[in-house]
Amino acid sequence: MSEDHYRKKTLAILVGGGPAPGINGVIRSVTIEAINSGLNVIGIYDGFEYLSKGDSSHVTELRIEDVSRIHFDGGSILRTSRVNPAKNKEMLDATIKALTQLSVDYLVTIGGDDTATSAYKIDTLTRGQIGVAHVPKTIDNDLPLPGNMPTFGYQTARDFGFHIVQSLMVDAATTNRWYYVVTMGRKAGHLALGIGKSAGATLSIIGEEFRDKTVSFETICDILEASIIKRLAQGNSYGVAILAEGIITRVDQEELKHHPYVNLEKDLHGNIRLSEIDIGRITKDEVRRRLRERGISVTIVSKDIGYELRCAAPIPYDCEYTQDLGYAAVRYLLSGHSGAIVTVDKGQLIPVKFEDIINADGRINTREVDVDSDSYQVARKYMIRLEKADFDEVKNVARLALIGNMKTEEFIDKYKYLINDPPVKEPKALDKIKEHKPKIEKKN
């Protein structure tokens, strides 16, 4: 018998991308099931940071006693990194070399779509040498899991965000002010909508509502301004609007370049650094400017609640969910399979092969909010936004225009397009906006 025949096989765990509640729960579950199945387990620090340089020294052995209670804690005991080894062949080769030096037989990656894409490429290049399973993690909830199951971390982030917004809603009513709350959601608006709907926020704006259209920044501000006017007509000078950070990717980037506080810098995965674009501030300043010019005084406060959610202690849902996912990853690999995202659907542990969800660009497809679903339509019904019924009677429109210190015709011309699906101006109207854009920018 060869020495390899008697060698205990090794399973490695690494975490990529941004933090999400429940990471430690996956690490715990994977470690316990792997050790109980006769494997050595090592944790790789800082994601692909060092592996992509061929450095295999930043690791630690994981034992059951090391991880038995870490599932209660937020963060990641292995830390995390956004380094992307799929960026070029040299980094991929270095990563595989480092994993080989560590005698890794199985690799469990924990992360979002970018980490999943890296895992897919490692699996493709090491077919038969290293078994790869990916556990989907992101508070954005934007991975295409079966049965519309959430990604782990989302439910905890929504719960944490719900309590923040709940408090802000009381503050808004107490102090007669508006809050523009920006949540994470680079490609999808699940988190913004989930928080806004559960908390009963005044309105939520997500990128998906514009469908496949590129919109003007003016449209975003029109929606917000019109909601303030409608609330004032109802006798309320306060409210809370939830903005998904990803709506900025739907706005014409050429237009954005001319706004203050906008930085279109990209991260290591080629994504716009949305955290560097202060969408709360630029919308607040523009809406306040418009209202002030018409003699309407409204206090608006912008708040970003992205980073507060990522390392929150997981709620029981995610503690239980991550235990299922970690167990599923180990059983999948030990059954002789490789190259899949592990998921749970209707209580069953189901692997989804990478090739089934990788698009033509070699990346994982994004799950967006279905704006045609009953769930989204319910959310819209409870928002305070301009609707078709607001324009059905002239006297109703006239009252809204009066509150907004506008002529009735001016109000209709400016806002009626917002009732369209999607709420995007016709090309002729957009051309008119562009003609006046330098004047608007100068006032900002």
SULJO-V15334 format. One record per residue. N is the residue number from 1. RES is the residue in three letters. OMEGA is omega in whole degrees, -180 to 180 (none if undefined). Layout:
n:res:omega
N:RES:OMEGA
N:RES:OMEGA
//
This chain:
n:res:omega
1:MET:179
2:SER:178
3:GLU:-180
4:ASP:-178
5:HIS:-178
6:TYR:-178
7:ARG:174
8:LYS:180
9:LYS:-174
10:THR:174
11:LEU:179
12:ALA:179
13:ILE:172
14:LEU:-177
15:VAL:178
16:GLY:177
17:GLY:-179
18:GLY:179
19:PRO:174
20:ALA:180
21:PRO:178
22:GLY:180
23:ILE:-179
24:ASN:176
25:GLY:177
26:VAL:179
27:ILE:179
28:ARG:-176
29:SER:179
30:VAL:-177
31:THR:-177
32:ILE:-178
33:GLU:180
34:ALA:180
35:ILE:178
36:ASN:177
37:SER:175
38:GLY:-179
39:LEU:164
40:ASN:179
41:VAL:175
42:ILE:175
43:GLY:180
44:ILE:-178
45:TYR:170
46:ASP:174
47:GLY:-179
48:PHE:-175
49:GLU:-176
50:TYR:179
51:LEU:-177
52:SER:175
53:LYS:-179
54:GLY:-177
55:ASP:-177
56:SER:-173
57:SER:-175
58:HIS:-178
59:VAL:176
60:THR:175
61:GLU:178
62:LEU:177
63:ARG:-178
64:ILE:-179
65:GLU:179
66:ASP:-169
67:VAL:-169
68:SER:-178
69:ARG:-176
70:ILE:-177
71:HIS:177
72:PHE:-169
73:ASP:171
74:GLY:180
75:GLY:-179
76:SER:179
77:ILE:177
78:LEU:-175
79:ARG:-179
80:THR:-180
81:SER:178
82:ARG:179
83:VAL:-173
84:ASN:-179
85:PRO:179
86:ALA:-178
87:LYS:177
88:ASN:-175
89:LYS:-179
90:GLU:-180
91:MET:178
92:LEU:180
93:ASP:180
94:ALA:179
95:THR:-180
96:ILE:178
97:LYS:-180
98:ALA:178
99:LEU:178
100:THR:177
101:GLN:179
102:LEU:-179
103:SER:-180
104:VAL:177
105:ASP:-179
106:TYR:179
107:LEU:174
108:VAL:177
109:THR:179
110:ILE:-178
111:GLY:-180
112:GLY:-174
113:ASP:-180
114:ASP:178
115:THR:178
116:ALA:178
117:THR:177
118:SER:179
119:ALA:179
120:TYR:-178
121:LYS:176
122:ILE:178
123:ASP:-179
124:THR:-177
125:LEU:-176
126:THR:-176
127:ARG:-180
128:GLY:-179
129:GLN:180
130:ILE:175
131:GLY:-174
132:VAL:172
133:ALA:-177
134:HIS:176
135:VAL:-173
136:PRO:-176
137:LYS:169
138:THR:176
139:ILE:179
140:ASP:178
141:ASN:-171
142:ASP:175
143:LEU:-173
144:PRO:-180
145:LEU:-179
146:PRO:177
147:GLY:-178
148:ASN:177
149:MET:178
150:PRO:169
151:THR:-179
152:PHE:-177
153:GLY:-177
154:TYR:-176
155:GLN:177
156:THR:180
157:ALA:178
158:ARG:180
159:ASP:-180
160:PHE:179
161:GLY:178
162:PHE:-178
163:HIS:176
164:ILE:-178
165:VAL:177
166:GLN:179
167:SER:180
168:LEU:179
169:MET:177
170:VAL:179
171:ASP:-180
172:ALA:180
173:ALA:-178
174:THR:-173
175:THR:-179
176:ASN:178
177:ARG:175
178:TRP:171
179:TYR:170
180:TYR:-174
181:VAL:-180
182:VAL:178
183:THR:176
184:MET:-178
185:GLY:-172
186:ARG:-175
187:LYS:-176
188:ALA:-175
189:GLY:-178
190:HIS:-175
191:LEU:179
192:ALA:-179
193:LEU:-180
194:GLY:178
195:ILE:-177
196:GLY:-178
197:LYS:-178
198:SER:-179
199:ALA:-178
200:GLY:179
201:ALA:-178
202:THR:175
203:LEU:173
204:SER:177
205:ILE:179
206:ILE:-177
207:GLY:-175
208:GLU:-178
209:GLU:177
210:PHE:180
211:ARG:-176
212:ASP:-176
213:LYS:168
214:THR:-175
215:VAL:175
216:SER:173
217:PHE:179
218:GLU:-180
219:THR:178
220:ILE:-179
221:CYS:176
222:ASP:180
223:ILE:-178
224:LEU:-179
225:GLU:-179
226:ALA:178
227:SER:177
228:ILE:180
229:ILE:-180
230:LYS:176
231:ARG:178
232:LEU:179
233:ALA:178
234:GLN:178
235:GLY:-178
236:ASN:-178
237:SER:-178
238:TYR:177
239:GLY:177
240:VAL:177
241:ALA:177
242:ILE:-179
243:LEU:173
244:ALA:-176
245:GLU:-177
246:GLY:179
247:ILE:-179
248:ILE:179
249:THR:178
250:ARG:-178
251:VAL:178
252:ASP:-176
253:GLN:177
254:GLU:178
255:GLU:-178
256:LEU:-176
257:LYS:-176
258:HIS:179
259:HIS:176
260:PRO:177
261:TYR:-180
262:VAL:178
263:ASN:-177
264:LEU:177
265:GLU:-179
266:LYS:-180
267:ASP:-176
268:LEU:180
269:HIS:179
270:GLY:180
271:ASN:176
272:ILE:178
273:ARG:-175
274:LEU:-180
275:SER:179
276:GLU:179
277:ILE:-176
278:ASP:-176
279:ILE:178
280:GLY:-177
281:ARG:-176
282:ILE:176
283:THR:179
284:LYS:-178
285:ASP:-178
286:GLU:-179
287:VAL:178
288:ARG:179
289:ARG:-179
290:ARG:-177
291:LEU:-180
292:ARG:180
293:GLU:178
294:ARG:175
295:GLY:-180
296:ILE:-179
297:SER:178
298:VAL:175
299:THR:179
300:ILE:178
301:VAL:177
302:SER:-180
303:LYS:176
304:ASP:-180
305:ILE:-178
306:GLY:-172
307:TYR:180
308:GLU:-173
309:LEU:-165
310:ARG:-178
311:CYS:176
312:ALA:175
313:ALA:-175
314:PRO:174
315:ILE:-178
316:PRO:179
317:TYR:-177
318:ASP:174
319:CYS:179
320:GLU:-177
321:TYR:-178
322:THR:176
323:GLN:177
324:ASP:-176
325:LEU:179
326:GLY:177
327:TYR:-179
328:ALA:-179
329:ALA:-179
330:VAL:-179
331:ARG:178
332:TYR:-179
333:LEU:-178
334:LEU:175
335:SER:177
336:GLY:-178
337:HIS:-180
338:SER:172
339:GLY:-179
340:ALA:168
341:ILE:180
342:VAL:-176
343:THR:175
344:VAL:179
345:ASP:-179
346:LYS:177
347:GLY:180
348:GLN:179
349:LEU:-172
350:ILE:174
351:PRO:175
352:VAL:-175
353:LYS:180
354:PHE:-174
355:GLU:-180
356:ASP:-178
357:ILE:176
358:ILE:-180
359:ASN:-176
360:ALA:179
361:ASP:-180
362:GLY:180
363:ARG:179
364:ILE:178
365:ASN:-179
366:THR:173
367:ARG:179
368:GLU:175
369:VAL:177
370:ASP:-176
371:VAL:175
372:ASP:-178
373:SER:176
374:ASP:-178
375:SER:179
376:TYR:-180
377:GLN:175
378:VAL:179
379:ALA:-179
380:ARG:-179
381:LYS:-177
382:TYR:176
383:MET:174
384:ILE:179
385:ARG:177
386:LEU:180
387:GLU:-179
388:LYS:-178
389:ALA:-180
390:ASP:-178
391:PHE:-176
392:ASP:-180
393:GLU:-177
394:VAL:-177
395:LYS:178
396:ASN:178
397:VAL:-180
398:ALA:179
399:ARG:177
400:LEU:179
401:ALA:179
402:LEU:178
403:ILE:-179
404:GLY:-178
405:ASN:-179
406:MET:171
407:LYS:-177
408:THR:-179
409:GLU:179
410:GLU:179
411:PHE:-180
412:ILE:-178
413:ASP:-175
414:LYS:-168
415:TYR:-172
416:LYS:-179
417:TYR:-178
418:LEU:179
419:ILE:179
420:ASN:174
421:ASP:2
422:PRO:-179
423:PRO:-177
424:VAL:180
425:LYS:176
426:GLU:-178
427:PRO:-179
428:LYS:180
429:ALA:179
430:LEU:178
431:ASP:179
432:LYS:178
433:ILE:-177
434:LYS:180
435:GLU:-178
436:HIS:-174
437:LYS:-179
438:PRO:179
439:LYS:179
440:ILE:-177
441:GLU:-179
442:LYS:179
443:LYS:179
444:ASN:none
//
